[in-house]
Amino acid sequence: MRITPFLRYILLSLIFFMGQSNAFSQIGEAQEILEVGDVNIIGATHTDPNALKVVSGLKTGGKLALPDDVQEAFNNLWDLNLFSDIKIVERKRIDNIVFIDIYIEERPRLTRFYFEGNKNSRETDLKEAVEPYLVKGSIVTESDLSKAESAIKKYYREKGFLDAEVTIEEVPEEKLQNGIQIKIKIDRKSKVKIHDIIFEGNTQVKDRKLRKQMEETKRKRKLFSSSKFIEDKYEEDKEKIIAFYQTLGFRDARITSDSIWRNEDDRLMIKINLEEGDQYYIRDIAWKGNTLYSNDQLKRVLGMKKGDVYNLDELEKRLSFSLDGNDVSALYMDDGYLFFSAQPIEVAVVQDSVDIEIRIYEGPQATIDRVSIAGNDRTHENVIRRELTTKPGQKFSRSDIIRSQRKVLALGYFNQEKFNINTPVNEQRGTVDIEYEVEEQSSDQLELSAGYQPESFYSSGGLIGTLGLTFNNFSIRNIFNREAWHPLPTGDGQKLSVRAQSNGNFYQSFNFSFTEPWMGGKKPNAFTLAAYTNKFTDIQNISNFVRMSQLTLGLGSPLKWPDNNFVINNTINYQRIDINNYRRNIFQLPNGQTVTDGLFNNIYLESTFARSTIYEPIFPTEGSSFSLSLQLTPPYSLINNKSYDGISIQDKYKWVEYHKWKVKAEWYKQVFGKFVVKASAKFGFLGYYNEAVGDSPFERFIFGAEPLSNQFQITGQEQINMRGYEEQNFPAVGTGGSSIYNKFSLELRYPFSLNPSSTIYVLSFLDGGNAFNSFDEYNPFNIKRSAGLGLRVFLPMFGLIGFDYGIGWDKPALQAQGAKLTEFGKFQVLLGFEPE
């Protein structure tokens, strides 16, 4: 039988007042005052005796009032919850001095806990759930066991096992005195699924729209859909239903009651009773407190007017913060009015109409005091700071902060999900500090792969090995500083790339590039030095080959006009092409002439004028990009007075001449949930200066090329991928490529993971495009179409890995044969980067 504290009090009194313990006095009599001669703790193994004496309140030389002080000492020790038994007895008494022994029996301590009945895959999660309550080496109380049981049941409830049973047993430890093990038996039972969610009282909104608002509480309808019931999430989902009603103008909508029960299949049924109320509209919007901007200016930015549905959520967004940056607060905060606020007040509700008064507090302008950066343990602070458009002493601007965030994230060195901005305000001084908090992530890439290139007109095929290293945050100034190597010197934002490919005698390729994004350190002028050499050898005769080498110098600069999102990039390039009896028809003209021998020089200037508002390079959700590229060689034939009639191909193209134009546009928009739409359009044209020289056999477009051809291509041609098709499906491409192409694409993307260590998303696509050999043939509406699905996986150290399956349904030859649908499809593999 367990002895309660009250019974202990009675026993202690008897011990102190009777028998060989020389009881101090009888209960109910007047208190006796004694002096404590000594206090001795007996039985303390894991606890400090001196600490227990202090807790008891009995100290040597102190006064002892019987029986109250004894009871208080007992209570103080018992409240520690460390002991299963406590006895306080008188050891001896000399005159008025009493000597006391305190006998304690310590509770057993936990040596280990273990589970029975659970899956091993859940072991780690279950341990994390109970470890706050079951600490090895500590005393386990009934309260701890109860909390551990509740934590386990909560864990299983969140997995949909609402009926899970948990039994906790104390098992004596055989090898350790006063030790116990905790055995936790789990019977999770069957998962309880939601069979149906029923709504009553909704006449203006359909059931399916209401169910759509319940993101975490769904009925079982699809094979892989979740239908577990979590009470906390269910309550949140009910609030979302009301919030949705309010966006439709039903400001009085409410849930009158709801009920949950089990049907005959032991599945959950949920019933929600609604009262929608009337739908309200805006009758009038008045402004109060605005002096900097007129009512008309504010109304134009607000974008809401009389007769619109009364949507308080949208109204507050248009006042405070809209994702497109077109809101009232942007007017003020971009001009330094950090303390601005706008409060919408309902001043009248008449039948189904609402009058709104927007009360504005403009406040003073705020100046930026300090700009600090934290969390950058590899990247040097100046690399981040030079991307910021927020400077100390400037007026506060919200758009500058947003722009700074996007530019820093565009570097690719930091985790975009852990990027934080704090703006502590000093209202008395009218200043604000801006604190940027970043978390470093790996941005370097290692490419180590082997691929098989099938034999084609352009190559003899075979197994090709690739080794590539890209360091995106390199520091050349620390290259001789051993302490800066982790494993290479990093932190200055420079990019260094080396890459080698080979399959033995047939193909070798070596590439090198270095980019300094801030040449001189004061302005973002990007300097690039790049070089490569490629060699293809005829596998049937190794003395026949194509060797191409190139050196590139580039300088890119941002522009302030038309806006700050424009850049211009110029490169000077020298390419040397050496062909020795190579007869695989790589470089061929539309008239059938083929370049098989000769030494050719391609000197060209390439200028790219581009604008981009895309700041999430791996998985963009918003923004657009546009680029116009012009590639020009000197017009030799117009200035050398040379006749080109009857000369050989080797002489005609010894100094290659052409002009090449490329246009590329992309647009991204997050449409609903996590779904993102990408639309793109591309156009390319290769022209000539002199009709006597005509088309160039170099720099032509290989439309419909395999994505892996970009891995093993002969430079001097531009590979354009068309999902669902091959080169043979485009007659204009022939064996030497086309001079004009256009391509249009529409994708719907959905991310499974945006974790920087592994970004994964799927996509569906519609593509259209075609290739031509002259403007006489060109028709932008004459396109071949395809549709399909794809998967993308981005790993920081290995780059992009992707798969596409496309069905090209404009294939006359297959259509004429009555081919199966699967014969129109094509599977493609992507490695390293997204093909054009």
C-alpha positions, 0 to 999 in steps of 0.5 A: 500500500502506498503511504500518502503524505498525510499518513507520513505526517502521522507516522513522523509525529508518532516517531518523534513523540513516542518510543525509542525515538524519544518523541518531542511532544504529543500532537495537539499539545503546545509546540516545543522549541528546541535547538538543532545540534546536527542533521544527517542525511542517510541514503543519498546516492545521486543527490547532494546531502548538503543541498538536501539539508538546505532544502529541508530548512533544518540547519545546525544551531537553528531553532526547531519548533515541534511539530510544525518545522518537522512537517515543513521539512518533510514537505520541502523534501517531498516536493522535490519529487526525487524520493519514494520514501522519507523518514525524519527521526530523532537520533538523540537529545542532549538537554535542549539540543536535538540531533536528527537523521533524515532517511531517504529512499531515492526514486529509480533512475532511467537507464534506457527506453525502448519501443515495441510495436512501431515501425523501425522507420519511425524510431527516430521521430518517436525518440525525438517526441519523448526525449524531452520527458524521458531523460537518461540518468534522470528520475521518471515521474508519473507526470513525465510518463503521462507527457511521453504517452501524450506525445506519442499519441499526438505523433500518431494522430498527425499521421492519421492513426486516431485510435493509437494505444500506448502502454508504458511499463517500468522494467527494473534494471538488472545490472544497475541498482536503483535503475529502471528501463521504460518499455513503451508498447504501441498499437497504432491500430488502423489509419482513420480516413476522412470519407466525406465533408458535408456542407449545409447552408451554403447557397452562394458557394459550391461545396467543391470550392469550400473543400478546396479551401481546406488544405489540410483536411481532405476527403479520400477521393484519389489514390495518393491523396491524403485524408488524415484528420488533425484537429489543429489543422481542421480548426485552421481550415474552418477559419480559411473557409470564413476567410474565403467567404469574406473575400467574396463579400460575405462579411457576416459569414460564420460556421454555426456548428460542426460535427464529426462521427464515424460511419459504418466503415469506421471512416470519419464524416465531417459536417459543417453548417454555415450561415452565409449572410448577405454579399456586400459591395463598396458604396463609397471610399473616403480618404482622411489624413493624406497631404502628400497625395491627392484622393484621385492619386490614391484611388488610382493606386488602390484600384478599388471603386464603388460597386466592387465586391467588399473584399477586406483582405484585398483592400488591406493588401492594396493598402499595405503590401501587394506582391506586384508592388503596386499598393498605396504603402509603396507610394509612401515607403519608397519616398522614405515614409517608413512610419506610414499607416493606412487603416480602413474603417467601416463608417456605414453599413446600409443594407448590402453596401459599405462606406469605407473611410481610409485613415492615413498617418503619413509621419516623418521621412526616415533615413537609413542609419546602419546597414549590417550583414550577418551569417556570411561565414564564407562570402566576404562582406563586400561581395554582398554589400556591393549588391545592396541598393540600401546605403547609410544616409539614404532615404528609406525605400521599400523597393530598394530593400526588395531589389537588394534582396533579389540581387543578393539571392541571385548570386546563388550563394545563400539559402533563399528560404532562410534570408531575413531582413530586419528593420529596427526603427529609432522613432525619436531620431527618425532613423532605421537600421537595415539588417540582412541575415543570410545562410550560406549554401554550396554553389559549387558544382562537380560534373563527373559523368559518362554518357553515350553519344549515338553515331550520327552525321556529326559524330562517330558516337561512343562512350564519352567521359566528362570531368568538370569543376565550377567554383561560383564563389572563387577568390583569386587573390587568396590563391596563395593563402593556405588558410583561405582554402576550404577546399579552395579559396572562396568568398570574392564572388568570382567564377572559375570553371574547368571542364574536360571531355574525351572518349579516347582518340575520337573526341577531346574537349578542354574548356576554361573560363574565369569571370570577375563580376566587379572588375576594379571593385567599384562598379559591377563591370563583369570581365570574362576570359574564356578559352576552349579547344575541341577535336573530333577525329574520324574513327575510321581514319584518325588522320581525318579530324576537325579541330576548333579553338577559341579565345574570348574576352568579354565585358558586361555592364549594368545600365541605368536606362531604361531602368536598372534591370538592363545589362549589356554584354560585349565579347570579342572572339577569335575562333580557328577552325582546322578541318582535315579531310573530315567528311561527316558533313558537319558544315554544309550549305543548303545547296549541298556544298560541304566543307571537308578541308581547310583552315578558317578564321572566325573573328566576331563581336557579340553584343547582348542587350538584356533585361531580367527581373528573375532573381531565383535562378533555380526555380523562378516564380515571378519575373521576366527576362528578355535578351537581344543578341547580335553577332557580327564579323567584319564584312570582308567581302564588301571591303576587299574588292575580291571576286568570289566567282568560281573560287573554292569553299576554302578560299571563300570562307577562309575569313568567315563573315555573317551577321547573326541575330537572336531574340529570347523572352521568358515570363514566369508567374505563380498562378495558384498555390505552388503552381508556376507558369513559364512562357517563352519565345525564341527566334534566331536568324543567320544572315550574310552581307554579300550575295556572292558569298552567301550563307555561312556554313558555320554558326547555323542552327541545328533545330531538334537536336538531342539535349545531350548533343549540347554536351558533345557538340562541335562548337560553330553550330547552335543546338536547339532542342525541340521536345518530341522531335529529332533533327530529321523531322525538320527538312530545312535542318538537313545535315548542316543546319538551318539559318532561321528558326522560331520556338514557343513554349508554355510550361506548368511547373510544380515544386516537390522540394525547394530545399537548396540541397535538392530542388525537385519539380515536375512540369507539363509542356506545350512546345511549337517551333520550326526551322527554315533556310530563308526569309522566303520560306519563313512563316512564324505560324508554320510550326510543329507541335508537341506536348508532354511531361518532365522532371527536373532535379537540381543538386548543387554539386552536380547541377541539373538532371532532367527527363522529358517525354514529349509527343510530337504530333506533326509527323506526316510520315508516321501519320501516313503509316497510321502509327501508334501514339507511342511511336510519336513520343520521344524520351530525352535526358538532360545533364548539367543545364537546360538546353535551348 
